[in-house]
Amino acid sequence: MTADPGDTPHVRQLLGAYVLDALEADESGTVARHLQQCGACAAAYVEIMDAASLLALINVDDLLE
Ligand SMILES: [Zn+2]
């Protein structure tokens, strides 16, 4: 268990759905606000965005092979 910096819960569990635009509007807003305040979650968000774009490329290539 890790302590939160302040009283804002981390949003890493929501980042995958956030990247895929699969969150409810209020959840998406919560994630967006948290990313502006939390460098750790913002870094995780960038990693997930990179992974999502790589997966998109891999899926296209696999389908064409
Ligand atoms: Zn965080």
PDB file of the backbone (N, CA, C, O) and the ligand in Angstrom, with CONECT records:
HET     ZN  A 101       1
ATOM      1  N   MET A   1       0.845  -1.198   0.000  1.00  0.00           N
ATOM      2  CA  MET A   1       0.000   0.000   0.000  1.00  0.00           C
ATOM      3  C   MET A   1       0.881   1.249   0.000  1.00  0.00           C
ATOM      4  O   MET A   1       1.884   1.312   0.710  1.00  0.00           O
ATOM      5  N   THR A   2       0.502   2.223  -0.789  1.00  0.00           N
ATOM      6  CA  THR A   2       1.259   3.463  -0.839  1.00  0.00           C
ATOM      7  C   THR A   2       0.393   4.620  -0.380  1.00  0.00           C
ATOM      8  O   THR A   2      -0.822   4.622  -0.580  1.00  0.00           O
ATOM      9  N   ALA A   3       1.025   5.593   0.229  1.00  0.00           N
ATOM     10  CA  ALA A   3       0.281   6.770   0.693  1.00  0.00           C
ATOM     11  C   ALA A   3       0.073   7.738  -0.463  1.00  0.00           C
ATOM     12  O   ALA A   3       0.965   7.916  -1.292  1.00  0.00           O
ATOM     13  N   ASP A   4      -1.075   8.354  -0.522  1.00  0.00           N
ATOM     14  CA  ASP A   4      -1.351   9.341  -1.554  1.00  0.00           C
ATOM     15  C   ASP A   4      -0.735  10.678  -1.185  1.00  0.00           C
ATOM     16  O   ASP A   4      -0.726  11.044  -0.010  1.00  0.00           O
ATOM     17  N   PRO A   5      -0.220  11.415  -2.158  1.00  0.00           N
ATOM     18  CA  PRO A   5       0.276  12.772  -1.898  1.00  0.00           C
ATOM     19  C   PRO A   5      -0.902  13.729  -1.782  1.00  0.00           C
ATOM     20  O   PRO A   5      -1.383  14.246  -2.790  1.00  0.00           O
ATOM     21  N   GLY A   6      -1.363  13.964  -0.580  1.00  0.00           N
ATOM     22  CA  GLY A   6      -2.567  14.765  -0.420  1.00  0.00           C
ATOM     23  C   GLY A   6      -3.779  13.864  -0.355  1.00  0.00           C
ATOM     24  O   GLY A   6      -3.654  12.684  -0.030  1.00  0.00           O
ATOM     25  N   ASP A   7      -4.953  14.398  -0.660  1.00  0.00           N
ATOM     26  CA  ASP A   7      -6.175  13.621  -0.494  1.00  0.00           C
ATOM     27  C   ASP A   7      -6.773  13.186  -1.830  1.00  0.00           C
ATOM     28  O   ASP A   7      -7.926  12.757  -1.881  1.00  0.00           O
ATOM     29  N   THR A   8      -5.998  13.292  -2.911  1.00  0.00           N
ATOM     30  CA  THR A   8      -6.505  12.886  -4.214  1.00  0.00           C
ATOM     31  C   THR A   8      -6.075  11.457  -4.524  1.00  0.00           C
ATOM     32  O   THR A   8      -4.876  11.187  -4.588  1.00  0.00           O
ATOM     33  N   PRO A   9      -7.002  10.548  -4.716  1.00  0.00           N
ATOM     34  CA  PRO A   9      -6.619   9.175  -5.052  1.00  0.00           C
ATOM     35  C   PRO A   9      -5.981   9.105  -6.433  1.00  0.00           C
ATOM     36  O   PRO A   9      -6.355   9.855  -7.335  1.00  0.00           O
ATOM     37  N   HIS A  10      -5.009   8.197  -6.596  1.00  0.00           N
ATOM     38  CA  HIS A  10      -4.390   8.025  -7.908  1.00  0.00           C
ATOM     39  C   HIS A  10      -5.382   7.393  -8.882  1.00  0.00           C
ATOM     40  O   HIS A  10      -6.356   6.754  -8.484  1.00  0.00           O
ATOM     41  N   VAL A  11      -5.108   7.588 -10.149  1.00  0.00           N
ATOM     42  CA  VAL A  11      -6.076   7.190 -11.169  1.00  0.00           C
ATOM     43  C   VAL A  11      -5.503   6.155 -12.142  1.00  0.00           C
ATOM     44  O   VAL A  11      -6.033   5.955 -13.234  1.00  0.00           O
ATOM     45  N   ARG A  12      -4.411   5.500 -11.729  1.00  0.00           N
ATOM     46  CA  ARG A  12      -3.762   4.585 -12.671  1.00  0.00           C
ATOM     47  C   ARG A  12      -4.715   3.496 -13.158  1.00  0.00           C
ATOM     48  O   ARG A  12      -4.651   3.088 -14.317  1.00  0.00           O
ATOM     49  N   GLN A  13      -5.590   3.028 -12.286  1.00  0.00           N
ATOM     50  CA  GLN A  13      -6.509   1.966 -12.695  1.00  0.00           C
ATOM     51  C   GLN A  13      -7.494   2.456 -13.755  1.00  0.00           C
ATOM     52  O   GLN A  13      -8.087   1.651 -14.473  1.00  0.00           O
ATOM     53  N   LEU A  14      -7.668   3.774 -13.853  1.00  0.00           N
ATOM     54  CA  LEU A  14      -8.620   4.322 -14.822  1.00  0.00           C
ATOM     55  C   LEU A  14      -7.948   4.750 -16.113  1.00  0.00           C
ATOM     56  O   LEU A  14      -8.630   5.070 -17.087  1.00  0.00           O
ATOM     57  N   LEU A  15      -6.606   4.761 -16.136  1.00  0.00           N
ATOM     58  CA  LEU A  15      -5.911   5.359 -17.285  1.00  0.00           C
ATOM     59  C   LEU A  15      -6.152   4.575 -18.571  1.00  0.00           C
ATOM     60  O   LEU A  15      -6.272   5.171 -19.642  1.00  0.00           O
ATOM     61  N   GLY A  16      -6.223   3.253 -18.482  1.00  0.00           N
ATOM     62  CA  GLY A  16      -6.451   2.459 -19.686  1.00  0.00           C
ATOM     63  C   GLY A  16      -7.778   2.822 -20.339  1.00  0.00           C
ATOM     64  O   GLY A  16      -7.854   3.038 -21.549  1.00  0.00           O
ATOM     65  N   ALA A  17      -8.817   2.885 -19.518  1.00  0.00           N
ATOM     66  CA  ALA A  17     -10.130   3.253 -20.043  1.00  0.00           C
ATOM     67  C   ALA A  17     -10.145   4.711 -20.493  1.00  0.00           C
ATOM     68  O   ALA A  17     -10.835   5.067 -21.448  1.00  0.00           O
ATOM     69  N   TYR A  18      -9.366   5.565 -19.784  1.00  0.00           N
ATOM     70  CA  TYR A  18      -9.295   6.984 -20.154  1.00  0.00           C
ATOM     71  C   TYR A  18      -8.678   7.142 -21.545  1.00  0.00           C
ATOM     72  O   TYR A  18      -9.177   7.913 -22.365  1.00  0.00           O
ATOM     73  N   VAL A  19      -7.596   6.414 -21.806  1.00  0.00           N
ATOM     74  CA  VAL A  19      -6.944   6.477 -23.115  1.00  0.00           C
ATOM     75  C   VAL A  19      -7.896   6.014 -24.217  1.00  0.00           C
ATOM     76  O   VAL A  19      -7.886   6.551 -25.324  1.00  0.00           O
ATOM     77  N   LEU A  20      -8.713   5.017 -23.902  1.00  0.00           N
ATOM     78  CA  LEU A  20      -9.652   4.468 -24.895  1.00  0.00           C
ATOM     79  C   LEU A  20     -10.958   5.262 -24.946  1.00  0.00           C
ATOM     80  O   LEU A  20     -11.879   4.918 -25.686  1.00  0.00           O
ATOM     81  N   ASP A  21     -11.022   6.340 -24.139  1.00  0.00           N
ATOM     82  CA  ASP A  21     -12.220   7.187 -24.106  1.00  0.00           C
ATOM     83  C   ASP A  21     -13.438   6.373 -23.690  1.00  0.00           C
ATOM     84  O   ASP A  21     -14.526   6.546 -24.239  1.00  0.00           O
ATOM     85  N   ALA A  22     -13.249   5.478 -22.710  1.00  0.00           N
ATOM     86  CA  ALA A  22     -14.305   4.564 -22.279  1.00  0.00           C
ATOM     87  C   ALA A  22     -14.853   4.921 -20.891  1.00  0.00           C
ATOM     88  O   ALA A  22     -15.621   4.153 -20.311  1.00  0.00           O
ATOM     89  N   LEU A  23     -14.460   6.085 -20.362  1.00  0.00           N
ATOM     90  CA  LEU A  23     -14.930   6.487 -19.037  1.00  0.00           C
ATOM     91  C   LEU A  23     -16.185   7.350 -19.143  1.00  0.00           C
ATOM     92  O   LEU A  23     -16.449   7.983 -20.165  1.00  0.00           O
ATOM     93  N   GLU A  24     -16.957   7.351 -18.039  1.00  0.00           N
ATOM     94  CA  GLU A  24     -18.050   8.317 -17.926  1.00  0.00           C
ATOM     95  C   GLU A  24     -17.454   9.721 -17.897  1.00  0.00           C
ATOM     96  O   GLU A  24     -16.288   9.896 -17.541  1.00  0.00           O
ATOM     97  N   ALA A  25     -18.248  10.716 -18.270  1.00  0.00           N
ATOM     98  CA  ALA A  25     -17.735  12.082 -18.379  1.00  0.00           C
ATOM     99  C   ALA A  25     -17.158  12.583 -17.057  1.00  0.00           C
ATOM    100  O   ALA A  25     -16.127  13.256 -17.042  1.00  0.00           O
ATOM    101  N   ASP A  26     -17.829  12.251 -15.934  1.00  0.00           N
ATOM    102  CA  ASP A  26     -17.327  12.755 -14.650  1.00  0.00           C
ATOM    103  C   ASP A  26     -16.032  12.050 -14.260  1.00  0.00           C
ATOM    104  O   ASP A  26     -15.139  12.666 -13.679  1.00  0.00           O
ATOM    105  N   GLU A  27     -15.929  10.758 -14.578  1.00  0.00           N
ATOM    106  CA  GLU A  27     -14.676  10.041 -14.303  1.00  0.00           C
ATOM    107  C   GLU A  27     -13.549  10.604 -15.163  1.00  0.00           C
ATOM    108  O   GLU A  27     -12.432  10.795 -14.682  1.00  0.00           O
ATOM    109  N   SER A  28     -13.841  10.866 -16.426  1.00  0.00           N
ATOM    110  CA  SER A  28     -12.836  11.404 -17.326  1.00  0.00           C
ATOM    111  C   SER A  28     -12.322  12.742 -16.812  1.00  0.00           C
ATOM    112  O   SER A  28     -11.126  13.023 -16.881  1.00  0.00           O
ATOM    113  N   GLY A  29     -13.236  13.571 -16.293  1.00  0.00           N
ATOM    114  CA  GLY A  29     -12.839  14.864 -15.734  1.00  0.00           C
ATOM    115  C   GLY A  29     -11.959  14.694 -14.508  1.00  0.00           C
ATOM    116  O   GLY A  29     -10.999  15.439 -14.312  1.00  0.00           O
ATOM    117  N   THR A  30     -12.297  13.702 -13.678  1.00  0.00           N
ATOM    118  CA  THR A  30     -11.490  13.425 -12.489  1.00  0.00           C
ATOM    119  C   THR A  30     -10.079  13.024 -12.895  1.00  0.00           C
ATOM    120  O   THR A  30      -9.106  13.496 -12.306  1.00  0.00           O
ATOM    121  N   VAL A  31      -9.959  12.156 -13.897  1.00  0.00           N
ATOM    122  CA  VAL A  31      -8.648  11.721 -14.362  1.00  0.00           C
ATOM    123  C   VAL A  31      -7.874  12.910 -14.924  1.00  0.00           C
ATOM    124  O   VAL A  31      -6.696  13.084 -14.614  1.00  0.00           O
ATOM    125  N   ALA A  32      -8.524  13.726 -15.746  1.00  0.00           N
ATOM    126  CA  ALA A  32      -7.841  14.864 -16.364  1.00  0.00           C
ATOM    127  C   ALA A  32      -7.306  15.814 -15.297  1.00  0.00           C
ATOM    128  O   ALA A  32      -6.181  16.302 -15.406  1.00  0.00           O
ATOM    129  N   ARG A  33      -8.109  16.078 -14.266  1.00  0.00           N
ATOM    130  CA  ARG A  33      -7.652  16.972 -13.183  1.00  0.00           C
ATOM    131  C   ARG A  33      -6.485  16.350 -12.435  1.00  0.00           C
ATOM    132  O   ARG A  33      -5.519  17.036 -12.102  1.00  0.00           O
ATOM    133  N   HIS A  34      -6.573  15.039 -12.169  1.00  0.00           N
ATOM    134  CA  HIS A  34      -5.501  14.377 -11.422  1.00  0.00           C
ATOM    135  C   HIS A  34      -4.191  14.396 -12.211  1.00  0.00           C
ATOM    136  O   HIS A  34      -3.119  14.578 -11.634  1.00  0.00           O
ATOM    137  N   LEU A  35      -4.280  14.209 -13.520  1.00  0.00           N
ATOM    138  CA  LEU A  35      -3.058  14.181 -14.338  1.00  0.00           C
ATOM    139  C   LEU A  35      -2.335  15.520 -14.290  1.00  0.00           C
ATOM    140  O   LEU A  35      -1.114  15.569 -14.437  1.00  0.00           O
ATOM    141  N   GLN A  36      -3.076  16.611 -14.086  1.00  0.00           N
ATOM    142  CA  GLN A  36      -2.449  17.923 -14.004  1.00  0.00           C
ATOM    143  C   GLN A  36      -1.741  18.134 -12.667  1.00  0.00           C
ATOM    144  O   GLN A  36      -0.884  19.008 -12.539  1.00  0.00           O
ATOM    145  N   GLN A  37      -2.114  17.315 -11.662  1.00  0.00           N
ATOM    146  CA  GLN A  37      -1.567  17.494 -10.317  1.00  0.00           C
ATOM    147  C   GLN A  37      -0.522  16.455  -9.966  1.00  0.00           C
ATOM    148  O   GLN A  37       0.274  16.677  -9.054  1.00  0.00           O
ATOM    149  N   CYS A  38      -0.499  15.323 -10.664  1.00  0.00           N
ATOM    150  CA  CYS A  38       0.304  14.174 -10.237  1.00  0.00           C
ATOM    151  C   CYS A  38       1.260  13.762 -11.345  1.00  0.00           C
ATOM    152  O   CYS A  38       0.830  13.233 -12.370  1.00  0.00           O
ATOM    153  N   GLY A  39       2.547  13.998 -11.150  1.00  0.00           N
ATOM    154  CA  GLY A  39       3.543  13.646 -12.145  1.00  0.00           C
ATOM    155  C   GLY A  39       3.635  12.146 -12.372  1.00  0.00           C
ATOM    156  O   GLY A  39       3.879  11.711 -13.497  1.00  0.00           O
ATOM    157  N   ALA A  40       3.445  11.340 -11.318  1.00  0.00           N
ATOM    158  CA  ALA A  40       3.547   9.885 -11.455  1.00  0.00           C
ATOM    159  C   ALA A  40       2.451   9.355 -12.374  1.00  0.00           C
ATOM    160  O   ALA A  40       2.724   8.539 -13.255  1.00  0.00           O
ATOM    161  N   CYS A  41       1.230   9.804 -12.180  1.00  0.00           N
ATOM    162  CA  CYS A  41       0.129   9.334 -13.016  1.00  0.00           C
ATOM    163  C   CYS A  41       0.240   9.931 -14.423  1.00  0.00           C
ATOM    164  O   CYS A  41      -0.132   9.278 -15.397  1.00  0.00           O
ATOM    165  N   ALA A  42       0.738  11.146 -14.538  1.00  0.00           N
ATOM    166  CA  ALA A  42       0.934  11.734 -15.861  1.00  0.00           C
ATOM    167  C   ALA A  42       1.958  10.937 -16.649  1.00  0.00           C
ATOM    168  O   ALA A  42       1.794  10.737 -17.852  1.00  0.00           O
ATOM    169  N   ALA A  43       3.020  10.477 -15.981  1.00  0.00           N
ATOM    170  CA  ALA A  43       4.032   9.653 -16.653  1.00  0.00           C
ATOM    171  C   ALA A  43       3.430   8.323 -17.072  1.00  0.00           C
ATOM    172  O   ALA A  43       3.703   7.838 -18.170  1.00  0.00           O
ATOM    173  N   ALA A  44       2.610   7.725 -16.207  1.00  0.00           N
ATOM    174  CA  ALA A  44       1.949   6.463 -16.552  1.00  0.00           C
ATOM    175  C   ALA A  44       1.018   6.667 -17.738  1.00  0.00           C
ATOM    176  O   ALA A  44       0.901   5.799 -18.603  1.00  0.00           O
ATOM    177  N   TYR A  45       0.361   7.813 -17.774  1.00  0.00           N
ATOM    178  CA  TYR A  45      -0.544   8.124 -18.877  1.00  0.00           C
ATOM    179  C   TYR A  45       0.216   8.181 -20.203  1.00  0.00           C
ATOM    180  O   TYR A  45      -0.251   7.651 -21.211  1.00  0.00           O
ATOM    181  N   VAL A  46       1.383   8.823 -20.202  1.00  0.00           N
ATOM    182  CA  VAL A  46       2.195   8.905 -21.419  1.00  0.00           C
ATOM    183  C   VAL A  46       2.607   7.507 -21.868  1.00  0.00           C
ATOM    184  O   VAL A  46       2.566   7.198 -23.059  1.00  0.00           O
ATOM    185  N   GLU A  47       3.011   6.650 -20.904  1.00  0.00           N
ATOM    186  CA  GLU A  47       3.407   5.284 -21.260  1.00  0.00           C
ATOM    187  C   GLU A  47       2.247   4.522 -21.884  1.00  0.00           C
ATOM    188  O   GLU A  47       2.430   3.801 -22.865  1.00  0.00           O
ATOM    189  N   ILE A  48       1.066   4.678 -21.324  1.00  0.00           N
ATOM    190  CA  ILE A  48      -0.105   3.965 -21.846  1.00  0.00           C
ATOM    191  C   ILE A  48      -0.465   4.488 -23.231  1.00  0.00           C
ATOM    192  O   ILE A  48      -0.847   3.715 -24.110  1.00  0.00           O
ATOM    193  N   MET A  49      -0.344   5.798 -23.425  1.00  0.00           N
ATOM    194  CA  MET A  49      -0.612   6.363 -24.746  1.00  0.00           C
ATOM    195  C   MET A  49       0.359   5.780 -25.773  1.00  0.00           C
ATOM    196  O   MET A  49      -0.044   5.417 -26.878  1.00  0.00           O
ATOM    197  N   ASP A  50       1.643   5.691 -25.404  1.00  0.00           N
ATOM    198  CA  ASP A  50       2.640   5.109 -26.316  1.00  0.00           C
ATOM    199  C   ASP A  50       2.302   3.650 -26.613  1.00  0.00           C
ATOM    200  O   ASP A  50       2.359   3.217 -27.764  1.00  0.00           O
ATOM    201  N   ALA A  51       1.948   2.890 -25.566  1.00  0.00           N
ATOM    202  CA  ALA A  51       1.618   1.471 -25.749  1.00  0.00           C
ATOM    203  C   ALA A  51       0.385   1.323 -26.627  1.00  0.00           C
ATOM    204  O   ALA A  51       0.331   0.432 -27.475  1.00  0.00           O
ATOM    205  N   ALA A  52      -0.602   2.184 -26.432  1.00  0.00           N
ATOM    206  CA  ALA A  52      -1.826   2.095 -27.213  1.00  0.00           C
ATOM    207  C   ALA A  52      -1.538   2.363 -28.685  1.00  0.00           C
ATOM    208  O   ALA A  52      -2.105   1.695 -29.550  1.00  0.00           O
ATOM    209  N   SER A  53      -0.668   3.325 -28.987  1.00  0.00           N
ATOM    210  CA  SER A  53      -0.353   3.622 -30.382  1.00  0.00           C
ATOM    211  C   SER A  53       0.461   2.484 -30.994  1.00  0.00           C
ATOM    212  O   SER A  53       0.289   2.164 -32.170  1.00  0.00           O
ATOM    213  N   LEU A  54       1.358   1.864 -30.196  1.00  0.00           N
ATOM    214  CA  LEU A  54       2.116   0.719 -30.696  1.00  0.00           C
ATOM    215  C   LEU A  54       1.195  -0.459 -30.980  1.00  0.00           C
ATOM    216  O   LEU A  54       1.329  -1.130 -32.003  1.00  0.00           O
ATOM    217  N   LEU A  55       0.258  -0.706 -30.066  1.00  0.00           N
ATOM    218  CA  LEU A  55      -0.681  -1.804 -30.269  1.00  0.00           C
ATOM    219  C   LEU A  55      -1.506  -1.584 -31.520  1.00  0.00           C
ATOM    220  O   LEU A  55      -1.793  -2.531 -32.252  1.00  0.00           O
ATOM    221  N   ALA A  56      -1.890  -0.347 -31.769  1.00  0.00           N
ATOM    222  CA  ALA A  56      -2.675  -0.052 -32.957  1.00  0.00           C
ATOM    223  C   ALA A  56      -1.871  -0.394 -34.204  1.00  0.00           C
ATOM    224  O   ALA A  56      -2.408  -0.964 -35.153  1.00  0.00           O
ATOM    225  N   LEU A  57      -0.570  -0.044 -34.206  1.00  0.00           N
ATOM    226  CA  LEU A  57       0.275  -0.363 -35.355  1.00  0.00           C
ATOM    227  C   LEU A  57       0.438  -1.866 -35.522  1.00  0.00           C
ATOM    228  O   LEU A  57       0.354  -2.394 -36.630  1.00  0.00           O
ATOM    229  N   ILE A  58       0.677  -2.559 -34.384  1.00  0.00           N
ATOM    230  CA  ILE A  58       0.883  -4.008 -34.439  1.00  0.00           C
ATOM    231  C   ILE A  58      -0.380  -4.700 -34.955  1.00  0.00           C
ATOM    232  O   ILE A  58      -0.291  -5.612 -35.777  1.00  0.00           O
ATOM    233  N   ASN A  59      -1.547  -4.277 -34.483  1.00  0.00           N
ATOM    234  CA  ASN A  59      -2.787  -4.913 -34.928  1.00  0.00           C
ATOM    235  C   ASN A  59      -2.970  -4.786 -36.432  1.00  0.00           C
ATOM    236  O   ASN A  59      -3.356  -5.746 -37.099  1.00  0.00           O
ATOM    237  N   VAL A  60      -2.694  -3.608 -36.964  1.00  0.00           N
ATOM    238  CA  VAL A  60      -2.846  -3.410 -38.408  1.00  0.00           C
ATOM    239  C   VAL A  60      -1.892  -4.327 -39.159  1.00  0.00           C
ATOM    240  O   VAL A  60      -2.288  -4.985 -40.121  1.00  0.00           O
ATOM    241  N   ASP A  61      -0.630  -4.373 -38.720  1.00  0.00           N
ATOM    242  CA  ASP A  61       0.354  -5.209 -39.413  1.00  0.00           C
ATOM    243  C   ASP A  61      -0.019  -6.682 -39.331  1.00  0.00           C
ATOM    244  O   ASP A  61       0.090  -7.411 -40.317  1.00  0.00           O
ATOM    245  N   ASP A  62      -0.465  -7.125 -38.140  1.00  0.00           N
ATOM    246  CA  ASP A  62      -0.815  -8.540 -37.979  1.00  0.00           C
ATOM    247  C   ASP A  62      -1.978  -8.924 -38.893  1.00  0.00           C
ATOM    248  O   ASP A  62      -2.001 -10.019 -39.455  1.00  0.00           O
ATOM    249  N   LEU A  63      -2.924  -8.029 -39.033  1.00  0.00           N
ATOM    250  CA  LEU A  63      -4.076  -8.341 -39.875  1.00  0.00           C
ATOM    251  C   LEU A  63      -3.677  -8.435 -41.346  1.00  0.00           C
ATOM    252  O   LEU A  63      -4.281  -9.178 -42.120  1.00  0.00           O
ATOM    253  N   LEU A  64      -2.648  -7.667 -41.719  1.00  0.00           N
ATOM    254  CA  LEU A  64      -2.244  -7.655 -43.123  1.00  0.00           C
ATOM    255  C   LEU A  64      -1.327  -8.806 -43.472  1.00  0.00           C
ATOM    256  O   LEU A  64      -1.245  -9.196 -44.637  1.00  0.00           O
ATOM    257  N   GLU A  65      -0.621  -9.371 -42.470  1.00  0.00           N
ATOM    258  CA  GLU A  65       0.316 -10.468 -42.759  1.00  0.00           C
ATOM    259  C   GLU A  65      -0.396 -11.755 -43.142  1.00  0.00           C
ATOM    260  O   GLU A  65       0.255 -12.764 -43.413  1.00  0.00           O
TER     261      GLU A  65
HETATM  262 ZN    ZN A 101      -1.488  10.070  -9.161  1.00  0.00          ZN2+
END
